[in-house]
Amino acid sequence: QVRLVESGGGLVQPGDSLRLSCAASGIIFWINDMGWYRQAPGKGRELVAGISRGGTTNYVDSVKGRFTISRDNAKNTMYLQMNNLKPEDTAIYYCNANLATVRDVGRSSDYWGQGTQVTVSS
């Protein structure tokens, strides 16, 4: 089965940096758009950054200039470099990918990772 696994979260102080990674595994034929979402306690899931297969990116205003999303299509991996972290960045961060499997190459579906916790506290 297809799996998306996030890693790289942790507990840091304001101003510190983290790099999250998302590794996709399984019988994957093609990955289209990917993105990082986050969810804080009591809040809905928010799109933080998205990236197309061709490398076009977009960011929520609150992280613009601090976060950078990237991907390595050959490795089916995605990254989120987070600099100058703030307490309001505290959340569970989820990886999302729209992809097709080799068993159904003409149809794409969304998949989610299990999430990784990022806590920014002094």
Z-matrix of the N, CA and C atoms (Angstrom, degrees):
N
C 1 1.443
C 2 1.523 1 110.23
N 3 1.323 2 116.48 1 160.61
C 4 1.452 3 122.00 2 177.97
C 5 1.514 4 109.22 3 -77.76
N 6 1.333 5 115.48 4 135.07
C 7 1.451 6 121.65 5 176.80
C 8 1.518 7 109.79 6 -133.67
N 9 1.333 8 115.82 7 139.71
C 10 1.452 9 123.32 8 170.59
C 11 1.520 10 107.55 9 -116.35
N 12 1.320 11 117.49 10 124.41
C 13 1.453 12 122.05 11 -175.63
C 14 1.520 13 109.35 12 -123.91
N 15 1.341 14 116.31 13 118.46
C 16 1.457 15 121.92 14 177.26
C 17 1.521 16 110.34 15 -89.61
N 18 1.323 17 115.75 16 151.77
C 19 1.450 18 121.73 17 173.90
C 20 1.519 19 109.22 18 -153.05
N 21 1.325 20 116.41 19 165.30
C 22 1.452 21 121.52 20 175.17
C 23 1.514 22 115.68 21 106.84
N 24 1.324 23 118.00 22 -5.13
C 25 1.450 24 120.07 23 178.22
C 26 1.513 25 111.81 24 -72.43
N 27 1.331 26 115.60 25 172.36
C 28 1.446 27 120.28 26 179.45
C 29 1.511 28 112.03 27 168.11
N 30 1.329 29 114.81 28 -172.83
C 31 1.457 30 122.98 29 178.97
C 32 1.520 31 108.87 30 -102.30
N 33 1.334 32 116.71 31 121.71
C 34 1.455 33 122.17 32 -179.23
C 35 1.520 34 109.51 33 -136.07
N 36 1.335 35 115.47 34 167.60
C 37 1.451 36 122.09 35 176.84
C 38 1.523 37 110.91 36 -93.55
N 39 1.336 38 117.89 37 157.76
C 40 1.464 39 119.87 38 175.97
C 41 1.524 40 111.38 39 -53.95
N 42 1.327 41 115.55 40 137.56
C 43 1.449 42 121.98 41 -177.92
C 44 1.513 43 114.53 42 92.77
N 45 1.322 44 118.00 43 -14.42
C 46 1.460 45 121.52 44 179.28
C 47 1.526 46 111.22 45 -76.83
N 48 1.324 47 115.71 46 175.03
C 49 1.453 48 122.80 47 -179.13
C 50 1.520 49 111.31 48 -125.60
N 51 1.321 50 115.92 49 151.89
C 52 1.458 51 123.88 50 172.54
C 53 1.519 52 108.57 51 -141.31
N 54 1.324 53 116.05 52 153.06
C 55 1.450 54 120.88 53 171.16
C 56 1.520 55 109.30 54 -123.81
N 57 1.318 56 116.20 55 117.59
C 58 1.449 57 122.40 56 176.70
C 59 1.523 58 109.87 57 -90.11
N 60 1.317 59 116.14 58 148.41
C 61 1.451 60 121.13 59 174.73
C 62 1.519 61 109.53 60 -130.04
N 63 1.319 62 115.46 61 152.69
C 64 1.459 63 123.11 62 177.20
C 65 1.516 64 107.52 63 -132.83
N 66 1.320 65 116.76 64 117.08
C 67 1.457 66 122.62 65 179.95
C 68 1.522 67 109.64 66 -107.07
N 69 1.317 68 116.68 67 121.16
C 70 1.455 69 122.72 68 177.73
C 71 1.519 70 109.52 69 -96.67
N 72 1.324 71 116.89 70 131.71
C 73 1.454 72 121.60 71 179.62
C 74 1.524 73 109.91 72 -133.32
N 75 1.321 74 115.52 73 162.44
C 76 1.449 75 121.88 74 -177.29
C 77 1.511 76 111.07 75 119.42
N 78 1.327 77 115.62 76 -174.56
C 79 1.459 78 120.47 77 -178.37
C 80 1.520 79 108.19 78 -85.94
N 81 1.330 80 115.02 79 79.94
C 82 1.458 81 122.86 80 -174.93
C 83 1.520 82 109.80 81 -98.52
N 84 1.323 83 115.13 82 131.04
C 85 1.459 84 120.30 83 177.39
C 86 1.523 85 111.59 84 -92.84
N 87 1.325 86 116.97 85 -40.92
C 88 1.453 87 120.87 86 -170.83
C 89 1.522 88 109.17 87 -161.96
N 90 1.324 89 116.98 88 132.75
C 91 1.449 90 121.74 89 174.55
C 92 1.517 91 108.68 90 -110.76
N 93 1.322 92 116.14 91 123.99
C 94 1.460 93 121.70 92 178.14
C 95 1.536 94 109.41 93 -87.12
N 96 1.330 95 117.53 94 -118.72
C 97 1.461 96 120.32 95 -180.00
C 98 1.526 97 111.38 96 -74.50
N 99 1.320 98 116.17 97 149.83
C 100 1.450 99 123.16 98 173.70
C 101 1.529 100 108.56 99 -131.74
N 102 1.316 101 116.21 100 161.62
C 103 1.449 102 118.95 101 178.88
C 104 1.506 103 112.85 102 -163.01
N 105 1.327 104 114.61 103 159.41
C 106 1.455 105 122.70 104 172.71
C 107 1.522 106 108.84 105 -107.18
N 108 1.319 107 116.21 106 129.79
C 109 1.456 108 123.79 107 175.27
C 110 1.519 109 108.50 108 -118.26
N 111 1.325 110 116.55 109 159.73
C 112 1.452 111 120.16 110 174.87
C 113 1.524 112 109.94 111 -141.26
N 114 1.320 113 114.83 112 154.09
C 115 1.453 114 121.33 113 179.51
C 116 1.522 115 109.15 114 -141.10
N 117 1.324 116 115.88 115 118.45
C 118 1.454 117 122.49 116 175.29
C 119 1.521 118 109.08 117 -92.28
N 120 1.344 119 117.61 118 157.66
C 121 1.464 120 119.93 119 179.57
C 122 1.522 121 112.32 120 -55.21
N 123 1.325 122 116.65 121 130.44
C 124 1.443 123 121.70 122 178.99
C 125 1.512 124 115.65 123 79.01
N 126 1.327 125 117.90 124 2.71
C 127 1.448 126 121.43 125 -179.21
C 128 1.520 127 110.78 126 -121.26
N 129 1.321 128 115.93 127 163.57
C 130 1.441 129 121.24 128 177.70
C 131 1.519 130 112.23 129 -79.91
N 132 1.320 131 115.17 130 168.95
C 133 1.448 132 120.52 131 179.24
C 134 1.530 133 109.85 132 -76.44
N 135 1.330 134 115.94 133 131.09
C 136 1.454 135 123.51 134 -172.52
C 137 1.521 136 109.94 135 -118.78
N 138 1.323 137 116.78 136 134.78
C 139 1.460 138 120.73 137 172.73
C 140 1.522 139 109.30 138 -72.96
N 141 1.325 140 116.53 139 121.28
C 142 1.457 141 122.27 140 179.56
C 143 1.517 142 110.77 141 -91.87
N 144 1.317 143 116.80 142 -49.30
C 145 1.457 144 122.08 143 -177.88
C 146 1.513 145 109.29 144 -155.36
N 147 1.320 146 116.22 145 142.64
C 148 1.450 147 122.06 146 177.25
C 149 1.514 148 110.58 147 -128.26
N 150 1.329 149 115.64 148 155.12
C 151 1.457 150 120.97 149 179.61
C 152 1.520 151 109.13 150 -146.64
N 153 1.322 152 116.78 151 130.59
C 154 1.453 153 121.88 152 176.29
C 155 1.516 154 110.23 153 -79.88
N 156 1.338 155 115.84 154 168.61
C 157 1.459 156 118.58 155 177.82
C 158 1.522 157 111.12 156 -59.92
N 159 1.328 158 116.96 157 -34.15
C 160 1.448 159 121.38 158 179.83
C 161 1.515 160 114.97 159 -79.59
N 162 1.334 161 118.05 160 -4.98
C 163 1.447 162 121.06 161 174.92
C 164 1.514 163 115.95 162 103.08
N 165 1.324 164 119.10 163 2.31
C 166 1.454 165 121.17 164 176.23
C 167 1.522 166 109.93 165 -70.06
N 168 1.328 167 117.51 166 131.88
C 169 1.463 168 122.12 167 -174.36
C 170 1.515 169 111.74 168 -120.05
N 171 1.326 170 114.75 169 157.18
C 172 1.453 171 121.76 170 171.66
C 173 1.523 172 108.57 171 -148.36
N 174 1.353 173 116.23 172 151.72
C 175 1.446 174 122.24 173 -174.82
C 176 1.515 175 110.61 174 -137.19
N 177 1.314 176 115.89 175 147.84
C 178 1.447 177 119.94 176 169.21
C 179 1.534 178 108.34 177 -67.55
N 180 1.331 179 116.99 178 146.36
C 181 1.464 180 120.49 179 -172.69
C 182 1.525 181 113.10 180 -56.30
N 183 1.318 182 117.84 181 -34.76
C 184 1.451 183 121.24 182 -173.88
C 185 1.525 184 113.95 183 -67.99
N 186 1.339 185 118.42 184 -16.65
C 187 1.460 186 120.74 185 -179.80
C 188 1.519 187 112.56 186 -113.98
N 189 1.314 188 117.50 187 -1.61
C 190 1.459 189 121.17 188 -178.69
C 191 1.521 190 110.59 189 -59.04
N 192 1.322 191 116.19 190 130.75
C 193 1.450 192 121.59 191 -178.34
C 194 1.508 193 114.42 192 87.44
N 195 1.333 194 118.18 193 -12.10
C 196 1.460 195 121.98 194 179.25
C 197 1.528 196 112.70 195 -112.04
N 198 1.331 197 117.60 196 -36.01
C 199 1.460 198 122.52 197 -176.87
C 200 1.525 199 109.91 198 -107.33
N 201 1.332 200 116.28 199 148.72
C 202 1.452 201 122.53 200 175.97
C 203 1.521 202 109.33 201 -134.90
N 204 1.328 203 116.45 202 123.89
C 205 1.455 204 121.75 203 177.61
C 206 1.525 205 108.99 204 -98.85
N 207 1.329 206 116.75 205 143.70
C 208 1.453 207 121.79 206 178.45
C 209 1.521 208 109.18 207 -151.23
N 210 1.328 209 116.56 208 167.98
C 211 1.457 210 120.80 209 178.74
C 212 1.516 211 110.35 210 -150.19
N 213 1.327 212 115.20 211 155.25
C 214 1.452 213 123.50 212 175.54
C 215 1.523 214 106.21 213 -122.46
N 216 1.318 215 116.68 214 100.18
C 217 1.462 216 120.58 215 -174.68
C 218 1.527 217 112.68 216 -64.31
N 219 1.325 218 117.45 217 -33.12
C 220 1.459 219 120.62 218 179.84
C 221 1.519 220 111.98 219 -65.76
N 222 1.332 221 117.25 220 -28.88
C 223 1.459 222 122.06 221 -178.70
C 224 1.519 223 113.31 222 -103.22
N 225 1.333 224 117.50 223 -1.11
C 226 1.469 225 121.77 224 -176.45
C 227 1.525 226 111.30 225 53.26
N 228 1.313 227 115.72 226 46.43
C 229 1.454 228 121.38 227 -179.63
C 230 1.519 229 110.58 228 -127.53
N 231 1.331 230 115.33 229 155.42
C 232 1.454 231 123.23 230 178.35
C 233 1.515 232 108.27 231 -137.53
N 234 1.332 233 115.99 232 149.82
C 235 1.452 234 121.48 233 -175.94
C 236 1.527 235 110.37 234 -132.60
N 237 1.316 236 115.14 235 155.88
C 238 1.456 237 121.64 236 171.65
C 239 1.524 238 107.79 237 -136.27
N 240 1.324 239 116.26 238 107.58
C 241 1.450 240 121.72 239 175.04
C 242 1.519 241 108.24 240 -85.76
N 243 1.318 242 116.76 241 120.52
C 244 1.454 243 122.63 242 -176.54
C 245 1.523 244 108.75 243 -116.16
N 246 1.328 245 116.37 244 114.33
C 247 1.456 246 122.53 245 179.22
C 248 1.525 247 110.36 246 -112.40
N 249 1.328 248 115.64 247 158.42
C 250 1.464 249 121.97 248 178.32
C 251 1.526 250 111.10 249 48.95
N 252 1.316 251 115.99 250 52.86
C 253 1.455 252 120.77 251 -177.21
C 254 1.521 253 111.76 252 -63.82
N 255 1.322 254 115.04 253 145.14
C 256 1.456 255 123.43 254 -178.75
C 257 1.521 256 109.90 255 -121.57
N 258 1.334 257 117.81 256 156.68
C 259 1.469 258 119.52 257 178.81
C 260 1.529 259 113.18 258 -54.67
N 261 1.319 260 117.77 259 -33.97
C 262 1.455 261 120.32 260 179.74
C 263 1.524 262 113.66 261 -69.96
N 264 1.335 263 118.06 262 -7.96
C 265 1.457 264 121.61 263 173.49
C 266 1.524 265 112.24 264 -81.16
N 267 1.319 266 117.85 265 -8.39
C 268 1.457 267 121.58 266 -179.26
C 269 1.523 268 110.49 267 -60.63
N 270 1.328 269 116.45 268 124.11
C 271 1.457 270 122.13 269 -177.22
C 272 1.516 271 109.02 270 -178.34
N 273 1.320 272 115.41 271 170.49
C 274 1.450 273 120.94 272 165.33
C 275 1.524 274 107.25 273 -88.11
N 276 1.320 275 116.09 274 128.25
C 277 1.457 276 122.10 275 -178.17
C 278 1.520 277 109.55 276 -103.08
N 279 1.332 278 115.73 277 129.78
C 280 1.453 279 122.60 278 -175.84
C 281 1.525 280 110.90 279 -117.54
N 282 1.313 281 115.52 280 141.44
C 283 1.455 282 123.23 281 173.98
C 284 1.521 283 109.45 282 -92.69
N 285 1.326 284 116.90 283 136.55
C 286 1.461 285 122.76 284 176.07
C 287 1.524 286 109.56 285 -128.27
N 288 1.323 287 116.45 286 140.64
C 289 1.456 288 121.12 287 176.71
C 290 1.514 289 110.10 288 -142.67
N 291 1.316 290 116.12 289 137.47
C 292 1.453 291 122.69 290 170.83
C 293 1.521 292 107.14 291 -100.14
N 294 1.342 293 117.05 292 119.15
C 295 1.453 294 119.66 293 -172.47
C 296 1.517 295 112.07 294 -148.52
N 297 1.326 296 114.57 295 164.94
C 298 1.456 297 123.13 296 173.98
C 299 1.516 298 109.09 297 -116.48
N 300 1.330 299 117.05 298 140.36
C 301 1.455 300 122.13 299 175.24
C 302 1.519 301 109.92 300 -91.41
N 303 1.331 302 116.15 301 165.29
C 304 1.457 303 120.32 302 -179.28
C 305 1.528 304 112.12 303 -67.95
N 306 1.342 305 118.34 304 -20.25
C 307 1.457 306 121.64 305 179.12
C 308 1.527 307 112.56 306 -79.57
N 309 1.318 308 117.68 307 -15.18
C 310 1.461 309 122.02 308 -179.12
C 311 1.519 310 107.97 309 -151.41
N 312 1.306 311 115.74 310 73.17
C 313 1.464 312 120.86 311 -170.81
C 314 1.519 313 113.23 312 -70.71
N 315 1.331 314 117.97 313 -17.22
C 316 1.447 315 120.67 314 -177.88
C 317 1.515 316 115.30 315 -92.24
N 318 1.320 317 117.68 316 2.28
C 319 1.459 318 121.20 317 -177.03
C 320 1.520 319 110.19 318 -134.41
N 321 1.327 320 116.53 319 130.63
C 322 1.459 321 122.18 320 -179.04
C 323 1.518 322 110.80 321 -109.65
N 324 1.332 323 115.89 322 146.01
C 325 1.453 324 122.79 323 178.88
C 326 1.523 325 109.77 324 -136.45
N 327 1.340 326 115.86 325 159.03
C 328 1.460 327 121.79 326 178.05
C 329 1.522 328 111.15 327 -87.41
N 330 1.341 329 116.01 328 139.74
C 331 1.448 330 123.55 329 176.41
C 332 1.519 331 108.95 330 -129.32
N 333 1.342 332 115.50 331 149.84
C 334 1.459 333 122.39 332 -177.77
C 335 1.510 334 111.21 333 -126.11
N 336 1.330 335 115.77 334 145.32
C 337 1.448 336 121.15 335 171.28
C 338 1.511 337 111.48 336 -83.60
N 339 1.323 338 116.18 337 177.93
C 340 1.464 339 121.67 338 -176.37
C 341 1.522 340 112.81 339 -83.71
N 342 1.315 341 117.91 340 -14.19
C 343 1.446 342 122.55 341 178.45
C 344 1.514 343 113.31 342 96.76
N 345 1.330 344 115.54 343 151.43
C 346 1.460 345 122.40 344 174.61
C 347 1.525 346 108.41 345 -134.58
N 348 1.325 347 116.56 346 136.19
C 349 1.461 348 121.79 347 -174.11
C 350 1.514 349 111.13 348 -82.94
N 351 1.329 350 116.15 349 129.58
C 352 1.456 351 123.40 350 171.24
C 353 1.521 352 108.01 351 -117.18
N 354 1.323 353 116.62 352 121.57
C 355 1.456 354 121.99 353 179.06
C 356 1.517 355 109.20 354 -124.02
N 357 1.331 356 116.44 355 123.77
C 358 1.459 357 122.95 356 179.92
C 359 1.525 358 107.40 357 -116.20
N 360 1.315 359 116.11 358 111.24
C 361 1.456 360 120.74 359 -174.22
C 362 1.517 361 110.23 360 -151.15
N 363 1.335 362 115.69 361 143.84
C 364 1.452 363 121.33 362 175.28
C 365 1.524 364 111.59 363 -97.14
